[in-house]
């Protein structure tokens, strides 16, 4: 029995944070860093005068709520209507309400402003999914399960004409931006285990989640561990990815005790020689792109150089022995230079990640 397993960071399906469309790295990183800083300050039990000044400073720099004349508005503060609000005033004259003395004093949250992706980008994402023809496909950076389902029926099938997947699943994770890890499958998904509550030093280990999907393959269970490790953007990424690599190695070992058929997949945001990957490789997991059948560039992202190898299909020894072919679908990437005909620039590329796919003879 032949089965195809793949992973693809789709970089959202219909809507994406505006900040990720900023081409200049320093500008984009400033927004992301200050957003994280804002989220942290807003969670303080008591706001000092310095906290309040910094909240206003960040909002004046980035918030659509207070600066309608900005060309790039990237951060929103959602507040409930009524008296439990954070701000008063309008435009550049906003200030923290006198009644707000800390997190318990108001109801709301900060989030990154999103915008609709254009139809060409959405359709090119579907073209990648259709091209890999996977029986089991891990989808990274997905908004929510209903979005995954709508993309499946309305775009993959409705616009592209590919066969829709009968099964899809996604559990919302820990990312305040709402980017999650989901699954398309042509085989029944029989159980799911989430790790959003795994903690180290009282902090969540996983930036999103490490969902364990149990999939019925001809009456035998296959466990797929889906991942999206912490980005290298912003502070603390290396330490966070190290924790994530350690924990996924433990989860893999536990899954291996249940079944010899285990896959670790996703965007691990680091190279094969990195510390986080060392924990996984030390377990005996085999990277699909090291298979003798693979021919092509070493990377999976952007120009696909060795430094841009960050997406992985990793198989338990018994599964790796059954791999017959490995490839990376890169035609959705504009920067790689050999895209689909409708990929004319970054705005309409499917993603700047390739989809890694392996065929196995089970």
C-alpha positions in Angstrom: 0.0 0.0 0.0 1.4 3.4 -1.1 0.8 6.5 1.1 2.0 10.1 0.7 2.8 12.2 3.8 3.6 15.9 3.6 4.1 19.1 5.6 3.5 22.6 4.3 3.7 26.0 6.1 1.0 27.8 4.1 1.4 31.1 5.9 -2.3 31.4 6.5 -5.2 30.6 4.1 -7.4 33.7 3.9 -6.2 36.3 6.3 -2.7 37.2 7.5 -1.2 39.7 10.0 -0.3 42.9 8.1 3.1 43.0 9.8 4.3 39.9 7.9 3.8 41.8 4.6 6.4 44.4 5.6 9.5 43.7 3.5 12.1 45.5 5.6 13.3 43.1 8.3 14.2 45.9 10.8 10.7 47.5 10.5 8.9 44.1 10.7 10.9 43.0 13.7 10.3 46.3 15.5 6.6 45.8 15.2 6.7 42.2 16.4 9.0 43.0 19.3 6.9 45.9 20.5 3.8 43.8 20.1 5.2 41.2 22.4 6.3 43.9 24.8 2.8 45.4 24.8 1.2 42.0 25.4 3.5 41.5 28.4 2.9 44.9 29.9 -0.9 44.6 29.5 -0.7 41.4 31.6 0.8 43.2 34.6 -1.4 43.0 37.6 -0.6 46.6 38.4 0.3 49.3 35.9 3.1 51.7 36.9 3.2 55.2 35.4 6.1 53.9 33.2 3.9 51.0 32.1 1.1 53.4 31.1 3.5 55.7 29.2 4.9 52.7 27.3 1.5 51.3 26.4 0.5 54.7 24.9 3.9 55.0 23.1 3.5 51.6 21.4 -0.1 52.2 20.4 0.7 55.7 19.0 3.4 54.0 16.9 1.5 51.1 15.6 -2.2 51.0 16.4 -4.9 51.5 13.8 -7.2 52.6 16.6 -5.2 55.8 17.2 -3.5 56.7 13.9 -5.7 56.5 10.9 -3.2 58.4 8.8 -0.5 55.7 9.1 0.4 53.8 5.9 1.0 50.6 7.9 -1.3 49.9 10.8 -0.3 46.8 12.5 -1.6 46.5 16.1 -5.2 46.5 17.4 -6.5 46.7 21.0 -9.9 45.0 21.3 -11.9 46.3 24.2 -15.4 45.4 25.4 -18.1 48.0 25.2 -19.2 49.6 28.4 -17.1 50.6 31.4 -14.4 48.0 31.4 -12.2 49.7 28.8 -8.5 50.5 28.7 -8.4 53.8 26.8 -10.2 57.1 26.6 -9.9 59.8 24.0 -9.4 59.6 20.3 -6.7 59.8 17.7 -3.3 60.9 19.1 -5.0 62.2 22.3 -5.6 58.8 23.9 -4.7 58.0 27.4 -5.2 55.2 30.0 -8.5 55.6 31.8 -8.0 56.7 35.4 -10.0 53.7 36.6 -7.5 51.3 35.0 -4.9 50.3 37.5 -3.8 47.0 36.1 -4.9 43.9 34.2 -8.0 43.2 36.4 -9.4 46.7 35.7 -10.4 46.2 32.1 -11.5 43.5 29.6 -9.8 43.2 26.2 -6.5 42.2 24.5 -4.0 43.3 21.9 -3.7 41.5 18.6 -2.0 42.0 15.3 -4.1 43.6 12.6 -4.9 41.2 9.8 -5.8 41.7 6.2 -7.3 39.5 3.5 -4.9 37.6 1.2 -5.6 38.1 -2.5 -7.3 35.4 -4.4 -4.2 34.6 -6.5 -2.2 33.8 -3.3 -5.1 31.7 -1.9 -5.4 29.8 -5.2 -1.6 29.2 -5.4 -1.7 27.8 -1.9 -4.3 25.4 -3.1 -2.2 24.5 -6.1 0.6 23.5 -3.8 -1.7 21.3 -1.8 -3.1 19.7 -5.0 0.4 19.2 -6.4 1.7 17.2 -3.5 -1.3 14.8 -3.5 -0.7 13.9 0.1 -2.9 11.3 1.9 -1.8 13.0 5.2 -0.8 16.6 5.1 0.3 18.7 8.0 -0.7 22.4 7.5 1.2 25.0 9.4 0.1 28.6 10.1 -3.6 28.1 9.8 -6.2 30.4 11.2 -8.7 27.9 12.7 -10.4 24.7 11.8 -13.4 26.2 10.0 -11.0 28.2 7.9 -9.2 24.9 7.1 -12.6 23.4 6.1 -13.7 26.3 4.0 -10.3 26.3 2.1 -10.8 22.6 1.5 -14.3 22.9 0.0 -14.3 26.3 -1.5 -10.8 26.7 -2.9 -9.0 23.4 -3.1 -12.1 21.7 -4.6 -14.3 24.7 -5.7 -11.6 26.8 -7.4 -8.9 24.3 -8.3 -11.0 21.3 -8.9 -8.9 19.0 -6.7 -10.5 16.3 -4.6 -11.5 17.7 -1.2 -10.1 16.0 1.9 -12.7 14.0 3.9 -11.0 14.7 7.2 -9.5 17.9 8.7 -8.6 18.8 12.2 -7.1 21.7 14.1 -6.8 22.6 17.8 -6.2 26.3 18.7 -2.8 26.7 20.2 -0.9 29.3 22.3 -0.1 31.9 19.6 -1.9 35.2 20.2 -1.6 35.8 16.5 -4.0 32.9 15.8 -1.6 30.8 13.7 -2.1 27.1 14.4 -1.1 23.6 13.3 -3.8 21.6 11.5 -4.2 18.4 9.4 -5.7 17.3 6.1 -6.2 13.6 5.8 -7.7 11.0 3.5 -7.6 8.5 6.2 -9.7 8.6 9.5 -8.3 10.7 12.3 -9.0 8.4 15.3 -7.6 10.4 18.2 -5.8 13.7 19.1 -3.6 14.7 22.0 -2.8 18.3 22.6 0.3 19.8 24.4 -0.8 23.4 24.8 -0.6 23.1 28.6 2.9 21.6 28.7 4.9 24.1 30.8 8.5 24.8 31.8 9.1 27.4 34.6 5.4 28.2 34.5 5.5 29.1 30.9 4.1 27.2 27.9 6.7 25.1 26.1 5.0 25.3 22.7 4.6 28.6 20.8 1.6 27.0 19.1 1.2 23.3 20.1 2.6 19.9 19.4 -0.7 18.0 18.5 -0.4 14.3 18.2 -2.8 13.0 15.5 -3.5 9.3 15.4 -4.4 8.3 11.9 -5.9 4.9 10.8 -3.8 3.5 7.9 -5.4 0.3 6.8 -6.2 -0.7 10.4 -2.8 0.3 11.8 -2.2 3.5 13.8 0.2 6.1 12.5 1.0 9.0 14.9 1.9 12.3 13.4 3.4 15.0 15.8 2.8 18.4 14.2 5.0 21.3 15.1 5.8 25.0 14.5 8.8 25.9 16.7 9.5 29.5 17.9 10.7 31.8 15.1 14.2 33.3 15.1 12.6 36.7 15.0 12.4 38.4 18.4 14.2 37.6 21.6 14.5 34.2 23.3 14.0 32.1 20.2 17.0 29.9 20.6 16.2 29.0 24.2 12.5 28.4 23.4 13.3 26.2 20.4 15.7 24.2 22.6 12.9 23.5 25.1 10.6 22.6 22.3 13.1 20.2 20.7 13.7 18.5 24.1 10.0 18.1 24.7 9.1 16.8 21.2 11.8 14.2 21.6 10.1 13.0 24.8 6.7 13.0 23.2 8.1 11.1 20.2 9.5 8.4 22.5 6.2 8.0 24.3 4.4 7.7 20.9 7.0 5.2 19.8 6.0 3.0 22.7 2.4 2.9 21.2 3.4 2.4 17.6 6.4 1.9 15.4 4.9 4.3 12.9 5.6 7.8 14.1 6.2 11.0 12.2 7.5 14.4 13.5 6.7 17.1 11.0 6.4 20.8 10.6 8.3 24.1 10.5 11.0 23.8 13.2 12.6 27.1 12.3 16.2 25.8 12.6 18.8 23.9 10.6 19.7 20.2 10.9 22.9 21.0 12.8 21.1 23.1 15.4 20.7 22.3 19.1 16.9 21.8 18.9 17.2 19.4 16.0 20.0 17.5 17.9 17.5 16.2 20.5 15.2 14.8 17.7 18.0 13.2 15.7 19.4 11.6 18.9 16.2 9.6 19.2 16.8 7.8 15.9 14.4 10.0 13.9 15.4 10.2 10.2 15.0 13.4 8.1 13.1 12.6 4.9 15.4 14.9 2.9 18.4 12.6 3.7 16.8 9.8 1.8 18.7 8.5 -1.2 15.8 9.3 -3.5 15.9 13.0 -2.7 17.4 15.3 -5.4 17.3 19.0 -5.2 18.4 22.1 -3.2 19.1 21.6 0.5 16.7 24.2 1.8 12.9 24.5 2.1 12.4 28.3 2.5 13.0 31.4 0.4 15.9 30.7 -2.0 16.2 27.2 -0.5 19.9 27.3 0.5 21.3 25.1 3.3 20.8 27.9 5.8 17.1 27.9 4.8 16.3 24.3 5.6 13.7 24.7 8.3 10.8 22.4 7.3 10.9 18.7 8.2 9.4 15.3 7.8 11.1 13.0 10.3 10.3 9.3 10.4 10.7 6.6 13.0 13.3 4.0 11.9 10.6 1.5 10.8 8.8 4.1 8.7 12.0 5.5 7.2 12.8 2.1 5.9 9.6 2.1 4.0 10.2 5.5 2.2 10.5 5.2 -1.5 10.6 8.8 -2.7 11.1 12.3 -1.3 10.6 15.6 -3.0 10.0 19.3 -2.1 7.3 21.2 -4.0 8.7 24.8 -4.4 6.7 26.2 -7.2 4.6 28.3 -4.8 7.7 30.3 -3.7 8.4 33.5 -5.7 11.9 34.0 -4.4 13.0 30.5 -5.4 12.7 31.4 -9.1 10.7 28.6 -10.7 7.1 29.4 -9.5 3.7 28.5 -10.8 2.7 30.8 -13.8 0.4 32.8 -11.5 3.1 33.6 -9.0 4.3 37.1 -10.0 5.6 38.4 -6.7 5.6 38.0 -2.9 1.9 39.2 -2.7 0.6 36.3 -4.7 3.0 33.5 -3.9 1.5 30.5 -2.0 4.1 30.8 0.7 7.8 31.3 1.1 8.0 27.7 2.3 8.1 24.6 0.1 6.0 21.5 0.9 8.1 18.5 1.9 6.5 15.2 0.7 7.5 11.5 1.1 5.9 8.4 -0.5 6.0 5.3 1.6 5.3 1.6 0.8 3.3 0.3 3.8 
